[in-house]
């Protein structure tokens, strides 16, 4: 497998929102996104919506918190083998934000890393 074959598409785009209900309503009612699901895998609530082939993930920010990573939180890239993709990134001196893939349940995994300008990116394996 060639390294370029590890990356197969954009999984979703994470966007921070101060008010989850307002964000869901805006993206679904105003922009026509289809609501997919809400989840709270840890302390942060997430909502997924789809428009055509694009999925956005609303990431709720509580009152008083800053937008440290900006309003667009991260870009998630679909990978076929997250461990190999992480190794490839390490070989290319990319800063990983975690040492091991994080299990999201149901056979899904992710890992966050930084791009050359400090932007937050994510590997996602279904």
C-alpha positions as CSV (number, residue, x, y, z in Angstrom):
1,X,0.0,0.0,0.0
2,X,1.3,3.4,-1.0
3,X,1.2,6.2,1.6
4,X,-1.1,8.3,-0.6
5,X,-3.6,5.4,-0.5
6,X,-4.1,5.8,3.2
7,X,-6.2,9.0,2.8
8,X,-9.4,8.4,1.0
9,X,-11.7,11.4,1.7
10,X,-13.0,14.0,4.1
11,X,-15.0,12.3,6.9
12,X,-16.5,15.5,8.4
13,X,-15.7,19.1,9.3
14,X,-16.0,20.1,13.0
15,X,-17.5,23.5,13.7
16,X,-17.7,25.0,17.2
17,X,-21.1,26.3,18.4
18,X,-22.0,28.2,21.6
19,X,-25.6,27.0,21.5
20,X,-26.2,23.5,20.3
21,X,-30.0,23.8,19.7
22,X,-29.5,27.1,17.8
23,X,-26.7,25.5,15.7
24,X,-28.7,22.4,14.8
25,X,-31.8,24.6,13.9
26,X,-29.6,26.9,11.7
27,X,-27.9,24.1,9.8
28,X,-31.0,22.0,9.3
29,X,-33.8,24.7,8.9
30,X,-31.8,27.5,7.3
31,X,-29.2,25.6,5.3
32,X,-31.1,22.4,4.6
33,X,-28.7,19.9,6.3
34,X,-30.2,16.6,7.4
35,X,-29.8,15.9,11.1
36,X,-28.1,12.6,11.7
37,X,-27.3,12.2,15.4
38,X,-26.3,13.8,18.7
39,X,-23.8,12.2,21.0
40,X,-21.8,12.9,24.1
41,X,-18.7,10.6,24.1
42,X,-17.1,12.6,26.9
43,X,-17.7,16.0,28.4
44,X,-18.4,17.6,25.0
45,X,-21.7,17.3,23.2
46,X,-21.6,16.7,19.4
47,X,-24.2,16.8,16.6
48,X,-23.7,15.5,13.1
49,X,-25.6,16.8,10.1
50,X,-25.2,16.1,6.3
51,X,-25.7,18.1,3.2
52,X,-25.1,16.1,0.0
53,X,-21.9,14.2,0.6
54,X,-20.6,16.6,3.3
55,X,-21.0,15.9,7.0
56,X,-20.4,18.6,9.6
57,X,-19.9,18.0,13.3
58,X,-21.2,20.7,15.6
59,X,-19.0,20.8,18.7
60,X,-20.7,22.6,21.7
61,X,-18.7,25.2,23.5
62,X,-19.9,26.2,27.0
63,X,-20.4,29.8,28.0
64,X,-17.1,31.5,28.9
65,X,-14.9,29.2,26.9
66,X,-12.7,30.5,24.2
67,X,-12.4,29.4,20.6
68,X,-8.8,28.3,21.1
69,X,-8.7,26.4,17.8
70,X,-11.0,28.9,15.9
71,X,-14.7,28.5,15.0
72,X,-13.9,25.7,12.6
73,X,-12.5,23.2,15.1
74,X,-10.9,20.6,12.8
75,X,-11.0,18.8,9.5
76,X,-11.3,15.0,9.7
77,X,-9.8,12.7,7.1
78,X,-11.0,9.2,6.4
79,X,-8.2,6.6,6.6
80,X,-8.2,2.9,5.8
81,X,-5.6,2.0,8.6
82,X,-5.3,4.6,11.4
83,X,-2.1,3.0,12.8
84,X,-0.3,3.1,9.5
85,X,-1.5,6.6,8.9
86,X,-0.2,7.7,12.3
87,X,3.1,6.1,11.6
88,X,3.3,7.9,8.2
89,X,2.6,11.2,10.0
90,X,5.3,10.5,12.6
91,X,7.8,9.7,9.8
92,X,7.0,13.1,8.3
93,X,7.6,15.0,11.6
94,X,3.9,15.7,12.1
95,X,2.9,16.5,15.7
96,X,0.3,14.0,16.9
97,X,-1.9,15.1,19.8
98,X,-2.2,11.5,21.2
99,X,0.1,8.5,21.1
100,X,-2.5,5.9,20.3
101,X,-5.8,5.9,18.3
102,X,-8.8,6.6,20.5
103,X,-11.7,4.1,20.3
104,X,-15.0,5.8,19.6
105,X,-16.9,2.5,19.9
106,X,-18.4,0.2,17.3
107,X,-15.0,-0.3,15.6
108,X,-14.4,3.4,15.0
109,X,-11.1,5.2,15.9
110,X,-9.7,8.6,15.7
111,X,-6.5,10.6,16.3
112,X,-5.9,14.3,16.3
113,X,-2.8,16.0,14.9
114,X,-1.5,19.4,13.9
115,X,-0.9,20.8,10.4
116,X,2.0,23.1,9.5
117,X,0.2,26.2,10.7
118,X,-1.0,24.7,13.9
119,X,-4.4,23.8,12.5
120,X,-6.2,20.9,14.2
121,X,-6.8,17.8,12.0
122,X,-8.2,14.4,12.6
123,X,-7.6,10.9,11.3
124,X,-10.9,8.8,11.3
125,X,-11.2,5.1,10.7
126,X,-14.6,3.5,10.4
